[in-house]
């Protein structure tokens, strides 16, 4: 994943969660991609501790991208071709 894809992914993710200001088109794409990734055999889970709190970190085992940030980047394609820009 390129730096511009990561920046776009995190920017859209923050907009959607904190500011609730993402376009309906992007929201629809993110929802579709999230469903595909959520059922994908390459999505891995790893529990990690942050500030004495255990959380689960999700990552694509093929491209190494973090989930859900990767589905928020409109410049990114699934490395297995399950979704495209």
Secondary structure, DSSP 8 states (H G I E B T S, - for coil): --HHHHHHHHHHHHIIIII----HHHHHHHHHHHHHHHT-TTEEEEEEEETTEEEEEEEETTT--EETGGGG-TT---TTSSS--
